[in-house]
Amino acid sequence: MESIISFVSEVGFPIVVTMYLLYRIETKLDAVITSIQTLPRQLKE
């Protein structure tokens, strides 16, 4: 936890928020990619 606080003080709050949001978007994009890849198989059924 202390490393996160020191990181925020070094690079600034906006950069930390941006990194957090990019991480969340990445996980959601992984789910979208998986859905798109399984779509042809589901359409054949």
NORLINRA-V120632 format. One record per backbone hydrogen bond with DSSP energy under -1.0 kcal/mol. CO is the residue of the C=O (numbers start at 1). NH is the residue of the N-H. E is the energy in kcal/mol with one decimal. If there is no record, write none. Layout:
co->CO nh->NH e->E
co->CO nh->NH e->E
This chain:
co->1 nh->5 e->-1.9
co->2 nh->6 e->-2.4
co->3 nh->7 e->-2.1
co->4 nh->8 e->-2.4
co->5 nh->9 e->-2.0
co->6 nh->10 e->-1.7
co->7 nh->11 e->-2.6
co->8 nh->12 e->-1.8
co->12 nh->16 e->-1.5
co->13 nh->17 e->-2.4
co->14 nh->18 e->-2.2
co->15 nh->19 e->-2.4
co->16 nh->20 e->-2.2
co->17 nh->21 e->-2.5
co->18 nh->22 e->-2.4
co->19 nh->23 e->-1.9
co->20 nh->24 e->-2.0
co->21 nh->25 e->-2.4
co->22 nh->26 e->-2.1
co->23 nh->27 e->-1.7
co->24 nh->28 e->-1.7
co->25 nh->29 e->-2.5
co->26 nh->30 e->-1.9
co->27 nh->31 e->-1.4
co->28 nh->32 e->-1.9
co->29 nh->33 e->-2.6
co->30 nh->34 e->-2.1
co->31 nh->35 e->-2.1
co->32 nh->36 e->-2.4
co->33 nh->37 e->-2.3
co->34 nh->38 e->-1.6
co->38 nh->42 e->-1.9
co->39 nh->43 e->-2.2
co->40 nh->44 e->-1.5
